[in-house]
Amino acid sequence: MNTQQQDDDHIIMFPFMAQGHIIPFLALAKLISQRKPNTRITLVSTPLNIKYLQLTLSSETKNISLAELPFSGTDHGLPPNSENTDSLPSHLIGSLFYASETLKPSFDNLITRIITTEKRVPACIISDIFLGWVNDIAKRVGAYHISFTTGGGYGTAVYFSMWMYLPHRKNDDDCNDLIEEFHVPEFPDTCRLHISQLPGYLREADKETPFANFFQKQISLSLKSDGMLCNTVEEIEVLGLEILRKHMDSKPVWTIGPLLPPFLLGNGRDSTNKSVASNLRAGKEFGISPESCIEWLNHRKPSSVLYISFGSQNTIRASKMMELALGLEKSGKCFIWVLRPPSEFDIKSEFRSEWLPQGFVERIKESQRGLLVKKWAPQLEILCHKSTGAFLSHCGWNSVLESLSQGVPIIGWPLAAEQCYNSKMMEEEMGVCMELARVDGQVANEDVKKIIEQVTDSSKGD
């Protein structure tokens, strides 16, 4: 294995095809580029994801290049131009996971071409934990291989334990029933989960389901890598990192977070911040310009605004959207709400006012108490504004880091992936989150009002 460092080292990076994975990989690539300007970095992805990366790379990152792997979603039962979880309804995301394994031959060919051209193996191949098969290729050519989890230590460790052991199933010869509450393997006995904290596809999984087979295979391969990178901070995730290192069988786990734009890690929150983060959202259609959003926030009291967003690929059911709107109105709080069609509808379709209470849009507009933003909002600028007092979030890890970096408390409404585990850790271990709802559980507008008032009042020091 070639681990000798040279001035012109070549690092290959391969994220999974999801915005929440691509953005941290890109941030890491830029960080390496700045610290080691003579190191060449190649980011690998499929054609449409490469187009996004081209929009986000500036002329200052000359040592970062892009490599495109051929991919057609329609070959795998996906809609045309679907190469990213953001563009898919939830019931098709599994198909993208399975399709990712078909990239193995073309990635193998890419690595072979690089070695033939450069007459040596890359210094390192860094790949997503969902692309564990990359480890096989790295081992074949003798390259150092690092798995990168774009989530936190706790969330990743629970995620690994859940898929590897399926503790919510009895898993004996005579019975495979669900267990309502269970211990999370590898964690202390006090770490327990309820079945309601599992996304539907995991709740339904057993050792025979394709989803379980996929994740068990990719996780097992990722755990065989030479080390793991984790987008977190050692001091805030002591327990999670301890368990993650146990999963890695004492091989190194390096904490490299938070992978955030430098302005988010500066001194204090900047109420006059311009659109310094717009390149991270390149190619996205904003429902409101960053300048207009900041102007609106500038006219609100400090810590008085609730920001609501469920991330780039998540949304809630129409009935819950109605309850959320009613609770918001009853709370009397100012808010910015990023609206997407309910989960029963095409997330790429136009938002319809019928999904909100009758007259809600008109009342909010007349009172100037809220902003209803369709498609995308400038999240980084909102969170670092002094008027933002709380974040109602799906608890995706990138959003968690962005919020915590600004000292903005979180109201948790986790929906998928490891989001429930993030919410659990922030509430029980860190005390910075209060869970409102989870996955497909019920929520009432009175509960919405109560939690919003509790969190926003405490953020103002009341």
Protein Blocks (a to p, Z undefined) as FASTA:
>chain_A
ZZbdcfkbccdddddddfklmmmmmmmmmmmmmmmmmbccdddddfklmmmmmmmpcfkl
mmbccddddddfklnopaehiabfklpcfklmmmmmmmmmmmmmmmmmmmmmmmmmnopa
cfbdcddfklmmlmmmmmmnopacddddfbdfklmmmmmmmmmnopmbgkiakbccdcfb
dcdehiafklccdfklpcfklmmpcfkbmklmmmmmmmmmmmmmmbdcddddfklmmmmm
mmmmmmnnopacddfbdcddfklmmgcjafkbccfklmmmgoiacfbdfklmmmmmmmpc
ehkaccddebjkbccdfklmmmmmmmmmmnopacdddddddfkbcfkbccdfklpcehkl
mmmmmnopaccdehiacfklmmmpcklmbdcdehiaklmmmmmmnopacddddfbhjllm
mmmmmmmmnopaccfbgcjbccdfklmmmmmmmmmmmmnoZZ
